[in-house]
């Protein structure tokens, strides 16, 4: 029997990991491209993404209580639907989140070391992988520190945005449509994906039947309120057109300020938030790779666990190597759509898996699972065409690769017999 990870995280730490993952990704990456699609209807797109995220959170909470093991929907899909849906979920998660890791790392570089973005991004990946390799309790501690520093800065930005003069001319300055709002919701969903890390770390959470659902709903509820306030505040201070065109909208709230201190604080918060997101992303991807390696859907050596720190060191080192390769060869500032598509497919399978459960808590009626499936697929296929086509090709390649591996294994077993 393969070694298992230790249950070292309480409910508060698990909630903090989810919040740290979401605010790092969403606040500093997703608002501008979403505003370009939704215009002045950005808050509606945020709310729509939040509704779909709630459906997914309910399904994830229900499934994590039944299957409290590392791997998230990869494990749920395998056990509830079969090996192929499970593989598709795991492959969607890994490919989408590897792109997210690279995006977060480059965000750190862009804010912390302009002109040396790639070098700073690689240094961040190496440093945070080392933190993860030292144990999950250190990961949770660092994420808690990041959240405690970033959230007050975001609260300050919200207050300052609403206190600034209202921008005249923002309403209707960006052309939008129902399709644009759906596309923006799909892009904003990138910002709500952090609670997936709670489920993927299910094997390390104490009292999982109680703590995992509470952590998922707590992290999602807190972040949804924060995003809605930020969307409204940014539109009030900047207007829809300026928000859509901004590379750093939270910092632009203080563009006319006489002091550079507020903008500096936002820059520091952006770096810390991205560090927190990248830290949790590396941990989540590593644990999904661990789960897939245990089942034979990834090379078996990736299931190795450190005996000293009880972490999946092989999977996390492999994650870091791939992310560094992406940073060296790819422009990852355009991968928000890629990540959103992969994660939406992942959660569509989570909702299908939850639909098969018979023991259902009050927060997960079957109708909610059906809404989650339909919502995930709708948002996924309204994303920018390049994102959809690229990710469909990546997922197809993964499925074809698994089919070839299974065929080779059957041939070998037949020849051996």
Secondary structure, 3 states (H helix, E strand, C coil): CCCCCCCCECHHHHHHHHHHHHHHHHHHHHHHHHHHHHHHHHHHHHHHHHHHHHHHHHHHHHHHHHCCCCCCHHHHHHHHCCHHHHHHHHHHHHHHHHHHHHHHHHHHHHHHCCCCHHHHHHHHHHHHHHHHHCCHHHHHHHHHHHHHHHHHHHHHHHHHHHHCCCCCCCCCCCCCCHHHHHHHHHHHHHHHHHHHHHHHCHHHECCHHHHHHHHHHHHHHHHHHHHHHHHHHHHHHHCHHHHHHCCCHHHHCCCCCCCCHHHHHHHHHHHHHHHHHHHHHHHHHHHHHHHHHHCCCCCHHHHCCCCCCCCCHHHHHHHHHHHHHHHHHCCHHHCHHHHHHHHHHHHHHHHHHHHCCCCCCCCCCHHHHHHHHHHHHHHHCCCCHHHHHHHHHHHHHHHHHHHHHHHHHHHHHHHHC
